[in-house]
Amino acid sequence: MDRPPPEEYQPPLSAWGHTWRLLAMLAISGGVWATVLDDQSELIWVADLALGLASYVLVFFRRRWPVAVAFGTNLLGTFSATAAGPASLALVSLSTRRVWRNIIPLAVLAFLAAQGFALINPPESDEPWWLTLSTNLVSIAAVTAWGMYLGSRRELIWTLRNRAERAEAEQELRSAHARDGERARIAREMHDVLAHRISQISMHAGALGFREDLSAEEMRASAGVIQRTAHEALTDLRGVLGVLRDRETGELLHAPQPTYGDLAGLVEQARASGVRVEYDDLIACTDEVPDSVGRTLFRIVQEGITNARKHAPGALLSIRVSGSPDEGVDIMLRNPVGFAPSRTPGSGLGLVGLAERAELRGGHLSHGRDGSMFVLHAWIPWAT
């Protein structure tokens, strides 16, 4: 990750931040001015104070023009003792940006300004020249190092905060994707489950509306089928939404996800409801079919039966399932194309949902007319 610009991690200054910085500058200026105050004439005293006040005004613009302010205050510090405080703060502020091409020239200028001030205002005692030089050198190095430390700490805090915010945003994005995926799963399951059940209800209810020769006993039997199928649809819906759970363990009491072993029962149920079905199961190693593969096969057959019941009532539906662990699973459904319009409303999204389900499993699904036949063909890899 590239380093952020200093403007990103510089904290905003509060009233207290301005106050303690001002007090620190006054302390530094007062300490330096005290060493030369007795030797200054009235004119020099006024000039020193004027240059110092100019430095105090200038230093408040250090974040807008850091380089220019730092160089200006340190140049004024060559001639003014009261400018020492603003010059030190400007040097610290510029050092927090940690840009070497600016820090090195400014540190050299600050050192030369300190040496120049010592030459203009020599100490009264006979101090060796190297003591003054080393004192100025250590002071400038300490101030610069302190500013760089503050800048490094601020950047680190900003980086950690930025990473935390990005992690939270990514977590929220993953949660949103998970929610969208769960909604899509529930929508597919509701369509696959309810479309099959409701088509059965529609068929039996339609028969009651057209058949006038049914006896009372036959009417009651058909009504019982409708009631039972509606109850099964409601149970399947609750299972899809995960409502039926054990209060102690939290496990689903009704498993909404079928497997390969439920295919034969689905076919028998379709035959019992009046659909003509020819079913050929040619899969080798039936006991080893993964549950995820079996679930996809079940939904494909279920949608094929539902479509045949709605669009080609009375036609023969041929279902052939074959495959092995090496070749994958191939499933084909064929039925004559119906001529009568369906009385059962549909969304038209069932086959689209099946194609998405097959692609999610790494397979593919196609459908269309082959002469007078409607063919639904899919291939699913044999994988857990």
N, C-alpha and C positions, 0 to 999 in steps of 0.2 A: 504494500500500500504506500502511495506517495505521501510525503509529509504535507500536512495541511498548511495553508498560509497562516501567518501569525494572527491575522484578524479573526480567524476562526476560534482560536483557543484563548485569546486575551479576555480575561474576565471583565465585565463592566464595572466601572468604579462607582461605589456608593458614596454617600456623604461621609461616612466614617473612613472610607478608603482615601478620600481627598484630605480629610482632616489629619490622619496620622502621617501621611506623606508630607504634608505641609509642616507638621511639627518636627519631623525628622530633618527636613531641609533647613528649618530654622536652627535646629541644634547644631548641624554641621557648619552652617554659615556663621553662627555665633562663636563656635569653637575656633574656627580659623581666623575670624575677625578679631577675636580677643588677643591673638598673638601679635597683631600689628597695629592695634588701635592707638596705643600710646605714642607711636612714632609717626602717625599720620597728621598732616596739617589739616586745617579746616577745609581747604579746597579739595584736598585729596579725599578727605572723609566724605564730603558731599558727592564727589565723583564716584567713589566706591559704592556708596549707597544707591546712587542713581543706576549704575550698571547692574547692581544686585537686584533692584526692583524690576529692571528690564528682563533680567534672567528669570525671575519668578513669574512674570507674565508669559514669557516665551515658553517655559517648561510645560505649561498647561496644554500646549498644542503638540506635545511630543508623540502622541499616538497618530495624529494626522500626518505630521511631517517628521518622522523619527530621526532620520539622518541629519536633516538641516537643523533641527532644534538641538540635537546632541552636539553637533559641531559648533553651533553658535554659542551655546551656553559655556562650553569649555574654552572657547576663544575669549569670552568675556571673563572667565575665571582666571585668565592670565593677569588681568589688571585689577580684579575686584575680589576681595575676600568674601563678601556676602554672596557672590555668585557661585561659591563652592558647593552649596547645597543643591541648587538646581542643576549644576553641572554633574554632580554625582548621580542624581535621580535620572537625568537624561541618559547617562552612560549605562546605568542599570536597565532602564527601559529598552534601550537599543540592544543590549546584550541578550535580553529575553527572546529576541527574534532569532538569535543563533544563526546569523548570516555572517560568515567569516569575512567576506569582502568589505563589509561595513564595520565589523567589530575591530579588526586589526588596525585600520587607519585611525579610527576614533580613539582606541587605546593609546596609540602612539601620540596622537594629538593631546590627549589628556595628560600623558606623562610630560610632554614638552611644555604644556601650559603650567603644570605644577612646578616644573623646574624654572620656568620663566618667572613665575610669581615669587619663588624663593630668591632669584637673582634681583628682582625689583625690590623685594622686602627682605633683605638679609637678616638673619637672626642676630641678636645682640651678643650672645655667647659665641665663643670660638668653636663651633661645631665643625667636625671634619666634613668635607664635601661629600664623601661617600655615604655618610650617615643620612644626609638629606636625600641623596639620590636613591638609596635603598628604601628609605621610608616611603618616598613617592612611588617607587616601583611596586612595592608590596601593597600599598593602598590601592593603586590602580588595578593591579592583578586581582586583589580580593573583591573589589567592587564589580569587576567584569565577570569573575567566576560566580559571584552571587547572582548576578543577572542571568547568566546562562543556566544556572541551576533552577532558578524560578521558571525560566522559559521551558526547560526540559520537563519539569514537574507539571506545568500547565498543559503541555502537549500530551504528556502521558495520561493525565486525567481526562483530557478531551478525547483521546483515542479510546480509552476504556469505556467512557460514556457512549461514544459513537458506536463502538462494537456492541455494547449492551442494547442500544436502541435498534441497531440493525438486526441483532439476534431476536429481539422482541418482534420486530416487523416480519422477519422471516418465519418466526413461530406462528404469528397471526396468519401469514399467508399459507403456511402448511395446514393450519387449522381450517382456514377457509376452503382449501382444496379438499381436505378430508370431509368437511361438511358437504361440499358439492358432490363429491364421490358417493357419500352415503345417500344423499338425496337421489342421485341418479340410480344407485342400486335399488333403493326402495321403489322408485318409479318403475324400473324394469320388472322387479318382482311383482309389484301390484298389477302391472299390465299382464304379465305372463300368467299369474294365478287367477285374477278376476276375470280376464277375458274368456278363459276356458270355462269357468263356472257359469258366468252370466250367459254365455252362448248356449249352454245346456238349459238354463232357465228359460231363455227366449224360445228355444225350440219346443220345449214342453208346453209353455204357455201358448205359443202359436198353434200347437196341435189342439189344445182345448178350445181355441177360438174358431177353428175350422171344422172340427169333427162334431157332427150333430148326432151321430149314432152311438155315442159312448154311453154305457150304462152308468148308474150311480156308483157302482163299485169301481169301474174303470176311471171315472172322474176323480174319486177319492184317491186311487192309486197314483194318478198323474199329479194331483195336488200334493200328495206326500213326497213324490220325487222332487217337485219344485221346492217344497219346504226343506227337504234334506240337502238339496244342492245349495240353497241359499244359506243354510246353516254352515255348510262346508266352506262356502265363500267367505263368510264372516270369520270363521275360525282361521282360514288361511291368511286373511287380512291382518288379524291380530298377531298371527305368528310372524308375518313380514315386519310389522312394526315393533316386534319384540315386547308386546304387552304382557303376554302370558309367561311369567317368570316365577320360579320358586322363591318364596319370600325369604327363605333362609339361605339358600345357596346362590340365588340370582340366576340360575341356569334356566334356559328356555324350557317351558313345559311342552311346547309344540314346536317341532323343528320345521322351519319354513323352507329349508333347503333340501330338495330331493336328491337322490343318488341314482346310479345306474340300476340298482336293484328295483327301483320303483317304476321302471319303464313298462314292464309287463303288466303291472297293475293299472297303469294309465291306459294302456291299449284295451284291457278288459273292461275298464270303466267306460271307455268310448263305445265299445261294442254293446255294452248293456244299455247305453243311452240311444242306440239306434244307428250309430255310424258303422258303415261297412269298412272294416280294416283288415288288410293282409299284412302280417308282420313277420319278417324274416330276420332273425338274430344270428349273424355269422361271426360274431366276435370271438376270438380265441382268448383264453385266460379271463373269463368273465369275472372271476373272483378278484382279479387284480386291477380292475378299472378304477383309476383314481376318482375320488369323490367329486373333484372339481370338473373333470371331464364328464362324469355321469350327470352332473347337474346341468351342464350345458346341453348335453344330448336330450335330457328330459324336457328342457324348455323349448328346444327346437321341435321335438315331436309334439309337444303340447300346442305350440302355435300352429303347426301343420294341421293337426286335428281340428283346431278351432276354425282355421281358414276354410278347410274342406267342409265343415258343418255349415258355415255361413254362406259360402259362395258356390258350393257344389253339393247340395243336400241329396242324399241317396246314392251318390257316386262312390265307386270303390277307391279307397285310399290305400296305396301300396307303400309300405315302410320297409326299408332294408338298411340294416346296420352291420357294418363289417369293420375289421381292423385288428391290429396287434400292437404290442409295444414298439416294434420296429417301424411299422408303417403308419401308425396313428389310427384314428377312427374316422371312417367315412360313413356318412348317413345321407340317404336319398329318400325323398317323399314324392310320390307321383299320384296325381288324380286328374280325371277329365276336367276340362275347363267348364265351369258352370255357365248357364245362360240366364237363369232367373236372378233379378237383383236381390241383394241381401236385405232382409227386414231387420237385421241386427246392426245397429250403428257401430262403426269402428273408427279408430283414430288414424288408421293407415300407418302407424308407427311400429307395429309389431315386428315386421320383417326388418325394419331399420334397426330396432333394438337388438334383434337376433344377430344381425351382421356385426354390430358393435360388440356384443357379447363374445362372438366367435373371434373377432380380432383381438380382444383383450386376452383371450386364451392362446393367442399365437396362431390361430387358424384363419379360415376364410369361409364365406357363405355367399351363395348366389341363388337367384330365383328368376323364373321367367317361363314363357311358353315354349313348348317343344311340340309343334304341330297342334294337335287337339288336347295335349296334356299340359298341365301346370307342374313344373318340377322345382322342388326345393332341395338344393344340394349343399352339403357342408363338409368340411374336413377339420378335425381338431387334433392337434398333436397329443401323443400319449405322454403326458407330463403331469407331475403332481403340482 
